[in-house]
């Protein structure tokens, strides 16, 4: 005789609904929600312009060119981290890196612009919005991906000096940084799977204990694709529950 204990399905459903925590409300009165998709604009910094300058000193009327080069613009990076679970912290429509500083006289090159590094959870997929091409898949903790390169700095007149052109006045401006709109999508893996016969209440249970909204109707095979719901407990840990339809090859007992 088997020693396994069996429980009625209604008792299991009642326990799951009662044990699910209440939705947490923050100080602004808005619910905390699991965010797994974002669209942002990233812009690299513009390079600094080169400088036109000539050395001036007592008893040295023709000291020669000494204009420095402009600094390079900063870049925008995405870095994967295992300490984050979703993309709710990505709350700005645009992330722009610092531009490079202009060159100065006395052979002074401009300072490079500061980079912007945005932390995202491990498993984030980055795509270019316009072409829908894959830019990168951040699969490891600490992995870096450059989304927008900064522009190169311009050249000062010192770099144009040669034997035939000893007093150049040419210079170049800094290049514009790269700009694109990227889509961030977090790949999720469910911790709990709901598998059973058609029309037994899998989608109804998922709607009760999470914010997922699978279709519910009074006929079998209503849910035609997997749905993932997020349940947040009092310790702020997320539990991901997936409800699947019976024709995936898994049958409930």
N, C-alpha and C positions, 0 to 999 in steps of 0.2 A: 504494500500500500504506500502510495507516495506521501511524503511528509510536507510537500509544498502547500502553502496556504493560498487560497483563492479569495478574491474580493469581488463583489459586484461592480460592474462598470459605473453605475450611478454613484457608488461610494467613492471611487477613485476620482471621478470628475468633481464631486463636491469637495474632496480634500484639496485638489489642485486649485480650485477657485478660491477656497477660503485661505489657503496658505500663500497665495500670491499677494505681495505687498501692495499697499496703496500707492498711487502715482505721486511722485515727489513734486512738490511745488516750490520753486525758488522764490527769492524775495521780490522778484518782479511779477509774480503771479502766473508765470508760464511753466508748463510742464517740461521736465527734462526728457529729451527725446534722443534716441540713438540715430546718429547721422552717418550714412555710409556713402554719400555722393555729394560732391561739391564742384562748382565751376568758378574759377578765378582767373583773373588777368595778371600775368607776370611780366615785368618790364625790367630789362637790364639797364644799368646806369649809362649815361652818355659819357664818352671820353672827354677829357679836358682839352682845351685848345693849346696849341703851341704858342710860344712867345717870340716876339721880335724885339730884341734888345741889343745894345752895343755897350761895350765896356768904356767907362769914362773915369779918368783919374788925372791928377795933376801931372803936367809934363808928358801926358800920353794921350794926344788928341785922337788918335786912331787905334783904339785898343782892340777892335775886332768884335765880331758877334759873340754874344753869350746868352742868347735866349734858350730857355730850357723847354723840354717836351712836356706835354700834358699827361696827366695820369690816366690810367685805364679805369673805365667804369666798373662798378661792382656787378656781380652776377646773382641770380636767384637760384637757390638750391632747395631741394627737398631731401630730408634725412629721415630714414625709418627708425622708429624707436619702439621697443616692446612695452614701454610704460603707458602707452595710449591705446584706447580701445575703439575710438570712433573719430569722426572728423568734425565734431561740434565746435572745436576751438578755431577752426578756419572760418572766421566770421567777418573777414574784410573782402570787398569785391576786387581789390587790386593790391598786389605786393610789388613795390618798386625799390630797386637797389639804389644806393647813393651814386651820384655822378662823380667822375674824376675831377680833380682840381686842375686849374690852368697852370701852365708853366710860367716861370718868372725869370727875371734877369739874374745875372751872376751865376749862370749855369745851374739854376735850381729847377729841377723837374717837379711837376705837380704830384700830389699824393694820390694814390689809387683810391677809388671809391670802396666803401665797405660793402661786403656781401650780405645778402639776406638769406638766412637759413630757416626754413619752415619745417617743423617736426610733424611727421604723419605716422600713423600706425603701420606696423609691419603687415605686408599684404596689400598695400595700396598700389593700384594700377593707374598710370598717368597716360592720358591720351591727348593729342592735339585736337581741338574742337573743329577747326576748319576741315582738316583732312581725315579726321578720325583715325589717324595713325598712332601706333603705340610708341610712346616716348620712353617708357621704362616700367619695370615691375620691381618694386622694392620688397624683396623677399627676405632680406637678412637685417638683423639689428645693426644700426650704424651705417647702412648703405646710403650713399649720396647720389643724387641725380641733379644735373644742371638743367633747369628748365628754360632759362633765358640768360644768354651770355651778355656781358657788358661790352660796350664799345671800346675800340682802341683809342688811345690818346693821340693827339696831333703832334706833329714835329715842329720844334722851334727852329729859328734861323741858324742856330749853331750847327745843326745837322746838315745844312745845305752848303756850308763853307767848303771851298776847294781851292785849287791853285788859280783857276781862272775867275772864280767868283769869291773874292775875299770879303765882301761886305753884302751878303745876301739879305734880302728883305722878304724872302718867301717864308711862308709858314702854312701849316694845314690845321684845319679844325678837327676836333674830336668826332669820332663816328658815333652814330646813334646806337643805343643798346637794342638787343633783340627783344621783340614784344610778341606775345602770343596769348591765346586763351586756352587754358588747359582744363581738362575734366579729371577730377580725382574720384576714383571708385574703389571702395574697400571690399576686398573679397572676404566673405564671411563663411564660417564653418559652424554648423549647428552643433550644440552640445546634446540636445535631446531630439529624437525623431518620433513623430506621431504616425504610425503605420497601422492600417486596419482595413476592414471590409468597406465597400462603398456605402455612403449614407449612414454612417454610425455616429457622426458628430465630431470628427476630427477638426474640421474648419470652425465649427461652432465653439469648441474648446479653445482653439487658437485665438479667436476673436475675444473671448471672455478674459483671458489672462494676459493679453498683449494688445498692442496697437495695430497689429496686422489686420487687414480687412480682406480675407479671401471670400470669394462668392459663396453664398449659402442659398440652397433651394431644396425643394421637396422632390428631387429626382437624383439618381446616382450619377457619379462622374461629373459633378459640378465643378470641382477644382481640377483644372487641367494642367497645372504646373505647380512646382513647389513654392511655398510661401514661408518666409522666415519672420518670426515674431521675437521681440526682445522683451524680456522680463527683468526688471531691476529690483534687487532686494535691498534691505536696509543697510547692508555693508557696501553698497554702491558697486557691487559686482554684477555684470550683465550675464544672463543666461539666455542663450539663443535656442529657440525651439523651431523645428522645421516640420511643417505638415505636408505630407505628400499623398498623392492619390494612389489607389490600389493597383493600377496597371503598371506600376514601375517594377513589378516582379516580386514585391515583398507583400506577404499576406499576414494579417494579424491572427492571433489564435483566440 
